[in-house]
Amino acid sequence: MASGDIAHHLVNWSIGEGFWTFNLDTIIMGWVVAAILVITAMVVGARLQTSAPSGMQNWLEGVVDFIDDLVQGSFPVKDPLIAPVAMTVFLWILLMNSLDVIPAYLPGTVAHWFGITEFRITPTVNLNTTLGVAIAIFLLMVATNLRVKGFSYFKTYLTHPFGIWLAPMNIIMSLIEEITKPLSLGLRLFGNMFAGELVFLLLAMLPWWGELVMGEVWSLFESLIIILQAFIFTVLTVVYLGMANMQDH
């Protein structure tokens, strides 16, 4: 397979130009994954078993316990918003990441049947998705700071870390510190998922037997990356929101 074919499969199904370009495949799959989560939660909620939960209910209860332990073990503050946000972020990113294990060229092949020339099925291999979620978490963090500390939150930009006499330097340092939070969240997730997709495409250049063997091996490794990246994103979300709830921060 030529490098041009690989480049072709790294192109999104898009409309518009420049800033107003919309990646339709990313938007559609993001909403599809969100709908799956909502419908699953509704179905499980309507069939709750209190005696001996099994199947999806048992798995979701495990996720709830994991998130609850993560939040309570990280910070002494009580904020009813952190755990639901963390659980939503974890499940949504985990499911979007999981689409990466689908054979690399299958989505594009199916899309061609419907006259669509490009289609990338994994939303998190698109920087717009990862930065979008990261910016949403950042804005929620700022809103939490304002809710807990009021407008005194902005005083930290003047006094931290060098004291009021170096206020201009403090503002620059604080802005850099704040901007790196959503950037690190979004770029870390995007970089790992994009690299995984690229490896799958490179493996497709091997003979069929090599692609089959190495594809299975890489799929197992990629499964660990999928879970780990969702976990890291969730942990940092909890940390940032927890810090925003601390009066002395």
C-alpha positions in Angstrom: 0.0 0.0 0.0 1.5 3.4 -1.0 2.0 6.3 1.4 -0.6 8.2 -0.6 -3.2 5.6 0.3 -2.3 6.0 4.0 -2.6 9.8 3.7 -6.0 9.3 2.1 -7.3 7.3 5.0 -6.1 10.1 7.4 -8.5 12.6 5.8 -11.9 13.4 7.4 -15.2 13.6 5.7 -15.7 17.4 5.9 -17.7 20.3 4.6 -16.8 24.0 4.6 -13.5 25.7 4.3 -10.9 27.2 6.6 -12.1 27.9 10.1 -15.6 26.9 9.2 -14.6 23.3 8.2 -16.8 20.7 9.9 -15.6 17.1 10.2 -18.9 15.3 9.7 -17.5 11.8 10.5 -16.2 13.1 13.9 -19.4 14.9 14.7 -21.6 12.0 13.8 -19.6 9.3 15.6 -19.3 11.5 18.7 -23.0 11.9 18.9 -23.6 8.2 18.1 -21.3 7.2 21.0 -23.1 9.7 23.3 -26.5 8.3 22.2 -25.3 4.7 23.0 -24.2 5.8 26.5 -27.5 7.5 27.2 -29.7 4.7 25.8 -27.7 2.1 27.7 -28.0 4.1 30.9 -31.7 4.4 30.5 -32.2 0.7 29.8 -30.0 -0.4 32.7 -31.7 2.2 35.0 -35.2 0.8 34.0 -34.1 -2.8 34.8 -32.1 -2.3 38.0 -31.6 -5.4 40.1 -31.0 -4.9 43.8 -30.3 -8.5 44.8 -27.7 -9.8 42.4 -26.8 -7.4 39.6 -25.2 -8.9 36.5 -24.1 -8.0 33.0 -24.0 -4.3 32.0 -25.4 -3.2 35.4 -22.6 -5.0 37.2 -20.0 -3.4 35.0 -21.5 0.1 35.3 -21.7 -0.2 39.1 -18.0 -1.1 39.0 -17.3 2.1 37.0 -19.4 4.1 39.5 -17.5 2.6 42.5 -14.2 3.3 40.7 -15.0 6.9 40.0 -16.4 7.4 43.5 -13.3 6.0 45.1 -11.1 8.1 42.8 -12.9 11.3 43.8 -13.2 10.6 47.5 -9.6 9.4 47.7 -8.2 12.4 45.9 -9.8 15.4 47.7 -11.6 16.0 51.0 -14.0 18.5 49.4 -17.5 17.6 48.7 -18.7 18.6 45.2 -21.6 16.7 43.7 -20.6 17.8 40.3 -17.1 16.1 40.1 -18.1 12.4 40.1 -20.8 12.7 37.4 -18.5 14.7 35.2 -15.7 12.3 35.7 -17.9 9.3 34.9 -19.3 10.9 31.8 -15.8 11.8 30.6 -14.4 8.4 31.3 -17.2 6.4 29.6 -17.5 8.7 26.6 -13.7 8.8 25.9 -13.4 5.1 26.5 -16.1 4.2 24.0 -14.8 6.7 21.4 -11.3 5.3 21.8 -12.5 1.8 21.5 -13.6 2.4 17.9 -9.9 2.5 17.0 -9.7 -1.3 17.2 -12.1 -1.6 14.2 -10.0 -2.6 11.1 -8.4 0.5 9.7 -9.7 0.4 6.2 -13.2 -1.0 7.0 -14.9 2.4 7.7 -13.7 3.9 4.5 -14.7 0.9 2.5 -18.3 1.0 3.9 -18.4 4.7 3.4 -17.6 4.3 -0.3 -20.7 2.2 -0.7 -22.7 5.3 0.2 -20.7 7.6 -2.0 -18.6 9.1 0.8 -14.9 9.3 -0.2 -13.4 9.7 3.3 -14.5 8.5 6.7 -12.6 8.2 10.0 -14.6 6.3 12.6 -12.6 7.2 15.7 -13.5 10.7 17.0 -10.5 11.0 19.3 -8.0 10.8 16.5 -9.2 14.2 15.6 -7.6 17.1 17.5 -10.9 19.0 17.4 -12.5 16.4 19.6 -9.8 16.1 22.2 -9.2 19.8 22.5 -13.0 20.4 22.5 -13.5 18.1 25.5 -10.4 19.5 27.2 -11.6 23.1 26.8 -15.0 22.1 28.2 -13.3 20.8 31.3 -11.2 23.9 31.5 -14.2 26.2 31.4 -15.9 24.1 34.0 -12.8 24.4 36.2 -12.9 28.2 35.8 -16.6 28.3 36.6 -16.0 26.1 39.7 -13.2 28.5 40.8 -15.6 31.5 40.5 -18.4 29.6 42.3 -16.2 28.6 45.2 -13.8 31.6 45.5 -15.8 34.4 43.8 -13.9 37.1 42.0 -11.0 36.7 44.5 -10.0 33.9 42.2 -8.5 36.4 39.8 -6.3 37.9 42.6 -4.2 34.8 42.4 -3.1 35.9 38.9 -1.6 39.0 40.6 0.1 37.4 43.6 1.0 33.9 42.5 3.8 32.7 42.5 6.1 35.7 43.2 4.0 38.1 45.3 2.2 41.3 44.4 5.4 43.3 43.6 5.9 41.1 40.5 2.3 41.2 39.4 3.1 41.4 35.6 5.3 38.4 35.8 2.7 36.6 37.9 0.0 37.2 35.3 2.2 35.8 32.5 3.2 32.7 34.6 -0.4 32.1 35.7 -1.8 32.4 32.2 0.9 29.9 30.9 0.0 27.5 33.8 -3.7 27.7 33.0 -3.4 27.4 29.2 -1.2 24.3 29.5 -3.9 22.4 31.3 -6.4 22.0 28.4 -3.5 21.8 25.9 -1.9 18.9 27.8 -5.2 17.1 28.2 -6.2 17.4 24.5 -2.8 16.9 22.9 -1.9 13.8 25.1 -5.1 12.0 24.1 -4.9 13.0 20.5 -1.2 12.0 20.1 -1.7 8.6 21.6 -4.8 7.7 19.6 -3.5 9.2 16.3 -0.3 7.1 16.7 -2.3 4.0 17.3 -4.4 4.6 14.1 -1.2 5.2 12.1 0.4 2.0 13.3 -2.8 0.1 12.2 -2.5 1.7 8.7 1.2 0.8 8.5 0.5 -2.8 9.4 -1.9 -3.0 6.5 1.1 -2.6 4.2 2.4 -6.0 5.3 1.5 -9.3 3.6 -1.8 -10.7 4.7 -0.3 -13.2 7.2 1.9 -10.5 8.7 -1.0 -8.1 8.9 -3.1 -10.7 10.6 -0.5 -11.7 13.2 0.9 -8.2 14.0 -2.6 -6.7 13.8 -3.8 -9.0 16.6 -0.7 -8.2 18.7 -1.1 -4.5 18.2 -4.9 -4.7 18.9 -4.1 -6.1 22.3 -1.6 -3.4 23.0 -3.9 -0.7 21.7 -6.6 -1.9 24.0 -4.4 -1.1 27.0 -3.7 2.4 25.5 -7.4 3.0 25.0 -8.2 2.3 28.6 -5.1 4.0 29.9 -5.8 7.3 28.0 -9.4 7.4 29.2 -8.2 6.8 32.8 -5.5 9.5 32.6 -7.9 12.1 31.1 -10.4 11.3 33.9 -7.8 11.5 36.7 -6.6 14.9 35.5 -10.2 16.1 35.2 -10.8 15.1 38.8 -7.6 16.8 39.9 -8.3 20.0 38.1 -11.9 20.2 39.4 -10.8 19.2 42.9 -8.1 21.9 42.9 -10.8 24.4 41.9 -12.8 23.5 45.0 -9.9 24.1 47.4 -10.2 27.5 49.0 -6.5 27.8 49.7 -5.4 27.0 46.2 
